Amino acid sequence: MKPAVIRALSVDELKQKELDLRKELFNLRFRLATGEVENPMRIRGIRRDIARVLTVMKELQRGK
């Protein structure tokens, strides 16, 4: 996910996006443990997306 797309979201949308990404990460880790994951590099991408969302949320909090 591009940072420009993340910055266009509101705070509530960012919180929801973080929850969705964390659920997806949990599901991918579970599937990795059972050997069903088709693309293990997706886990890395999800973790980075979570970090991007948290960074933008922190920037918005400091801006107030």
Beta strands, then each sheet from edge to edge (+ up, - down):
end
